[in-house]
């Protein structure tokens, strides 16, 4: 089992800084996914910035129409130091 997401912060260049319940911070790039039709609404940065942590993952939209598999967020992200997170 992989850790649960506790915090997600949108950053420039379609990146997310994510804190997991094991206190590890990681950075995930949404950029490679923006060509897929389901993720295209995230190209609108005002929408991208309205991220919500729910169901142990990140979601967007009033009806949570866009989300990422938590396994993808854990395995496809890069660990960052807590100092660099949120700056």
C-alpha positions in Angstrom: 0.0 0.0 0.0 1.2 3.5 -0.8 0.9 6.6 1.4 -2.2 8.8 1.3 -2.2 12.4 0.2 -2.6 15.0 2.9 -1.8 18.2 1.0 -1.5 19.3 -2.6 -0.3 22.7 -3.7 -0.5 23.8 -7.3 2.7 25.4 -8.7 3.7 27.1 -12.0 4.3 25.0 -15.1 1.5 22.6 -14.2 3.3 21.0 -11.3 1.9 19.9 -7.9 3.7 19.7 -4.6 2.2 16.8 -2.7 2.6 15.8 0.9 1.8 12.2 1.8 0.8 10.9 5.2 4.3 9.6 5.8 5.5 13.2 5.7 7.3 12.8 2.4 6.9 15.7 -0.1 6.9 15.0 -3.8 6.6 17.0 -7.0 4.4 15.7 -9.8 4.2 17.2 -13.3 0.7 17.3 -14.9 2.2 18.6 -18.1 2.6 15.2 -19.9 -1.0 14.4 -19.3 -2.5 17.6 -20.7 -2.8 16.2 -24.3 -5.3 13.6 -23.1 -8.9 14.9 -23.6 -9.9 14.2 -20.0 -7.1 16.4 -18.6 -7.4 19.3 -21.1 -9.5 21.5 -18.8 -6.4 21.7 -16.5 -4.8 23.9 -19.2 -6.8 26.7 -17.7 -4.6 27.7 -14.9 -7.4 29.2 -12.8 -9.1 25.8 -12.9 -5.8 23.9 -12.3 -5.2 26.0 -9.2 -8.6 24.9 -7.7 -7.2 21.5 -6.7 -8.8 19.6 -3.8 -7.5 16.6 -1.8 -10.3 14.1 -1.6 -10.7 10.3 -1.7 -6.9 9.9 -0.9 -6.1 11.7 -4.2 -6.3 15.1 -5.9 -9.4 16.2 -7.8 -10.7 19.2 -9.8 -14.1 20.4 -10.5 -17.3 20.9 -8.6 -18.3 17.3 -9.3 -14.7 16.0 -9.1 -14.7 15.4 -12.8 -10.9 15.1 -13.0 -8.6 13.1 -10.8 -5.4 11.2 -10.8 -4.7 7.7 -9.6 -3.0 7.9 -6.2 -0.5 5.2 -7.3 0.5 7.4 -10.3 1.0 10.4 -8.1 3.2 8.4 -5.8 5.3 6.5 -8.4 5.6 9.2 -11.1 6.6 12.0 -8.8 10.0 13.1 -7.5 10.8 13.5 -3.8 11.6 17.0 -2.8 12.8 18.5 0.5 10.2 20.1 2.8 12.3 23.3 2.6 11.7 23.6 -1.1 8.1 22.6 -0.9 5.7 25.6 -1.1 8.4 28.1 -1.9 
